[in-house]
Amino acid sequence: MARTLITEQEFESQFTLAAGFGDSSPIRFSSKIFDFYIEISPEHRELIFIDCEFLEPILFCKGVQLVQEVDEIIDGDDLFNEVETNVFSESVTFRVCQFEKKIQFDDVIFSNKFKIHNCTVNDASFRNTTFNDLADFWLTTFNKDIIFYKTDFNKTTVFSMARFIGNVLFTYSLFTTKVIFARTKFNKGVDLSQSIISGKLQPFDLQFNFKEFKAEYVGKDDETFQNYVDRDAIIPLVNKVHTFQVLKKAFEDIGNYSDSIIMQREEKRAFRTLTKERANENRINSNNRVIIWSKRWLNKANKWLVKVFLKLNKLVSNKKGDQFILWLNRWSNNYQSDFRNGIWFTLLVTIIFGSITLLFTEAFHNNICFGDYEFNKQAFTKGVRYLFTFLNPTRNLDYLDSLKPTYGGIAYLFDFLGRLAVGYGFYQTIQAFRKFK
């Protein structure tokens, strides 16, 4: 059915006093185009918009309602009082609607069902909004960044098959009972780190574009952090880490360990970036302190000491431990998400440490595979057998004695390091298989 233009007078005529207590049927608009600004205040009747297009902003706001006083009756007439309220006591439904401008629900309370089904929303605001009944955003697309700021979801909340084109942040949002993210699509980022989940988070088949999930490092700048999550819809890097921790735990709670591993992988990737940024910030701050100190206490003749201090300070303050562990996790099993990485990692460290160990033995120099431009098949077979022996981290040390180590026995050191590396590779491969437990 083609949409037709509705006038402002036709729209307002639906909200007259006569259509209040005397008529309990819903206020319904079907296949209409609204080209004027709309303010909707609380009504005694259900609101339904189906297949409508809104060309101008919509504001849900406080309004004056007539409240019936049943305690006092004069000459048989009921008394009514005007009361200002922000409570929408009847359900509100938008189905197959398109919002070209902003729709605003700030500081209002929906005590009945609220549904936005299969709609396209360019811009929306849910600041201090309260949903005391079902809040359903099924199959709805949000085209811009959106912040659910201090939004209370006190009953079942549904974001099934919703699509968020920009960032979506649940800043200080409250989920009291159950929130369902089923086949929800996040084209950019999502921030659940600041939300209060006292109920149950139920994710299913979430769809991310991980490459487009951008996050910014904030550091210790509290004001910038607050502006990011309250106003700018920018996700801080630390929030990205905690969001994937929340999602990992939610998948584990429903027994979906394969998807929880994916969330863990993204958590570790984000945490690796976070540790780098923190190390850089610490190094810069520490370097600045050294420079300030040097300017105060060193003369020109001793300026060369500053360079020495900076290099030593870099080695001490970088805190490379976490970064190295995350780097190993990335290449050994992709944060427990890919057993193939574990296999290749194990084979690679076997070849590297096995070759270096063999290089510092007499047997290697006496049995080179290629000599006088001829291939020595027997020596090659011995080398392959040696690598398979090296692949066993519990091997006996006698094998190395028979190869006659040189250069002060440095081969024993690389044999020891090789055992650690190969054993770690086996462990990481097994950990990746636990994804399917």
Residue pairs with C-beta under 8 A, 6 or more apart in sequence:
1 30
1 31
1 51
2 31
3 31
3 32
3 33
3 51
3 52
3 53
4 31
4 32
4 33
5 32
5 33
5 35
6 29
6 32
6 33
6 34
8 36
11 29
11 34
11 36
11 38
14 27
14 29
15 27
15 43
17 66
19 27
19 45
20 43
20 44
20 45
20 66
21 44
21 66
21 68
23 45
24 44
24 45
25 45
26 45
26 46
26 47
26 48
27 43
27 45
27 46
27 47
27 48
28 48
28 49
28 50
29 48
29 49
29 50
29 52
30 50
30 51
30 52
31 50
31 51
31 52
32 49
32 52
32 53
33 52
33 53
33 55
34 52
34 53
34 54
34 55
34 56
35 55
35 56
36 56
37 56
37 57
37 58
37 59
38 54
38 56
38 57
38 58
38 59
39 58
39 59
39 61
40 47
40 58
40 59
40 60
40 61
41 60
41 61
41 62
41 63
41 64
41 65
42 62
42 63
42 65
42 85
42 86
42 87
42 88
42 89
42 108
43 65
43 88
43 90
44 65
44 89
44 90
45 90
46 90
46 91
46 92
46 93
46 112
47 88
47 90
47 91
47 92
47 93
48 93
48 95
49 93
49 94
49 95
49 97
50 93
50 95
50 96
50 97
51 95
51 96
51 97
52 94
52 97
52 98
53 97
53 98
53 100
54 97
54 98
54 99
54 100
54 101
54 103
55 100
55 101
56 100
56 101
57 101
57 102
57 103
57 104
58 99
58 101
58 102
58 103
58 104
59 104
60 88
60 103
60 104
60 105
60 108
61 86
61 108
62 84
62 85
62 86
62 107
62 108
63 84
63 85
64 82
64 83
64 84
64 85
65 82
65 83
65 84
65 85
66 80
66 81
66 82
67 80
67 81
67 82
67 83
68 78
68 79
68 80
69 78
69 79
69 80
69 81
70 78
72 79
73 79
86 107
86 108
86 109
87 108
87 109
87 111
88 108
88 109
88 110
88 111
88 112
89 111
89 112
90 112
91 112
91 113
91 114
91 115
91 133
92 110
92 112
92 113
92 114
92 115
93 113
93 114
93 115
93 117
94 115
94 116
94 117
94 119
95 115
95 117
95 118
95 119
96 117
96 118
96 119
97 116
97 119
97 120
98 119
98 120
99 119
99 120
99 121
99 122
99 123
99 124
100 122
101 122
101 123
102 122
102 123
102 124
102 125
103 121
103 123
103 124
103 125
104 124
104 125
105 124
105 125
105 126
105 129
106 125
106 126
106 127
106 128
106 129
107 127
107 128
107 129
108 129
108 130
109 129
109 130
109 132
110 129
110 130
110 131
110 132
110 133
110 135
111 132
111 133
112 132
112 133
113 133
113 134
113 136
114 131
114 133
114 134
114 135
114 136
115 134
115 136
115 138
116 136
116 137
116 138
116 140
117 136
117 138
117 139
117 140
118 138
118 139
118 140
119 140
119 141
120 140
120 141
120 143
121 140
121 141
121 142
121 143
122 143
122 144
123 143
123 144
124 142
124 146
125 147
126 146
126 147
126 148
126 149
126 151
127 147
127 149
127 150
127 151
128 149
128 150
128 151
129 148
129 151
129 152
130 151
130 152
130 154
131 151
131 152
131 153
131 154
131 155
131 157
132 154
132 155
133 154
133 155
134 155
134 156
134 157
134 158
135 153
135 155
135 156
135 157
135 158
136 157
136 158
137 158
137 159
137 162
138 158
138 159
138 160
138 161
138 162
139 160
139 161
139 162
140 162
140 163
141 162
141 163
141 165
142 162
142 163
142 164
142 165
142 166
142 168
143 165
143 166
144 165
144 166
145 166
145 167
145 168
145 169
145 233
146 164
146 166
146 167
146 168
146 169
146 233
147 168
147 169
147 171
147 229
147 230
147 231
147 233
148 168
148 169
148 170
148 171
148 173
149 169
149 171
149 172
149 173
149 230
150 171
150 172
150 173
151 170
151 173
151 174
152 173
152 174
152 176
153 173
153 174
153 175
153 176
153 177
153 179
154 174
154 176
154 177
155 176
155 177
156 177
156 178
156 179
156 180
157 175
157 177
157 178
157 179
157 180
158 179
158 180
158 182
159 179
159 180
159 181
159 182
159 184
160 180
160 181
160 182
160 183
160 184
161 182
161 183
161 184
161 185
162 184
162 185
163 184
163 185
163 187
164 184
164 185
164 186
164 187
164 188
164 190
165 187
165 188
166 187
166 188
166 233
167 188
167 189
167 190
167 191
167 233
167 234
167 235
168 186
168 189
168 190
168 191
169 190
169 191
169 194
169 229
169 233
169 235
170 190
170 191
170 192
170 194
170 195
171 191
171 194
171 195
171 229
171 230
172 194
172 195
172 196
173 194
173 195
173 196
174 195
174 196
174 198
175 195
175 196
175 197
175 198
175 199
175 201
176 198
176 199
177 199
177 200
178 199
178 200
178 202
179 197
179 199
179 200
179 201
179 202
180 202
180 204
181 201
181 202
181 203
181 204
181 206
182 202
182 203
182 204
182 205
183 204
183 205
183 206
183 207
184 203
184 206
184 207
185 207
186 206
186 207
186 208
186 209
186 213
187 209
187 212
188 209
188 212
188 213
188 214
189 212
189 213
189 214
189 215
189 235
189 240
190 235
190 243
191 229
191 235
191 239
191 240
191 243
192 201
192 242
192 243
192 246
192 247
193 238
193 239
193 240
193 241
193 242
193 243
193 246
194 229
194 239
195 246
197 246
200 253
201 246
201 247
201 250
201 253
202 250
202 254
203 247
203 250
203 251
203 254
203 256
203 259
204 256
206 247
206 259
208 266
210 266
213 235
213 240
213 266
214 235
215 234
215 235
215 236
215 237
215 239
215 240
215 270
215 273
216 228
216 234
216 235
216 236
216 237
217 236
217 237
217 273
217 274
217 277
217 281
218 224
218 225
218 228
218 236
218 237
218 238
219 277
219 278
219 281
225 236
228 234
228 235
228 236
229 235
229 236
229 239
235 243
237 270
237 273
237 274
237 277
238 274
240 270
241 267
241 270
241 271
241 274
244 263
244 264
244 266
244 267
244 270
245 263
245 267
247 263
248 260
248 263
248 264
248 267
249 260
251 257
251 259
251 260
251 263
252 260
257 434
257 435
257 436
257 437
258 435
258 436
261 335
261 336
261 337
261 435
262 337
264 335
264 336
264 337
265 334
265 335
265 336
265 337
267 335
268 326
268 329
268 330
268 335
269 330
269 335
271 322
271 326
272 322
272 323
272 326
272 327
272 330
275 319
275 322
275 323
275 326
276 323
278 319
279 317
279 318
279 319
279 320
279 323
282 317
282 318
282 319
283 313
283 314
283 317
283 318
286 313
286 317
287 310
287 313
287 314
290 306
290 309
290 310
290 313
291 306
291 310
294 303
294 305
294 306
294 309
298 305
298 306
328 424
329 335
329 336
329 428
331 341
331 345
332 341
332 342
332 345
332 424
332 425
332 428
333 339
333 341
333 342
333 345
333 428
333 429
333 431
333 432
334 341
334 432
336 428
336 431
336 432
336 434
336 435
337 432
337 435
338 432
339 429
339 432
339 433
339 435
341 428
341 432
342 425
342 426
342 428
342 429
342 430
342 431
342 432
343 429
345 425
345 428
345 429
346 391
346 422
346 425
346 426
346 429
349 418
349 421
349 422
349 424
349 425
350 387
350 390
350 391
350 418
350 422
350 425
351 387
352 421
353 390
353 414
353 415
353 417
353 418
353 421
353 422
354 386
354 387
354 390
354 418
356 414
356 418
357 390
357 400
357 411
357 414
357 415
357 418
358 364
358 383
358 386
358 403
358 411
359 411
360 405
360 406
360 407
360 410
360 411
360 414
361 400
361 403
361 404
361 405
361 406
361 411
362 403
362 404
362 405
362 406
363 402
363 403
363 404
364 403
367 376
367 379
367 382
367 383
368 376
368 379
369 375
369 376
369 379
369 380
369 383
370 376
386 399
389 395
389 399
390 415
390 418
390 422
391 422
393 419
393 420
393 422
393 423
393 426
395 419
397 412
397 415
400 411
400 412
400 415
403 411
405 411
405 412
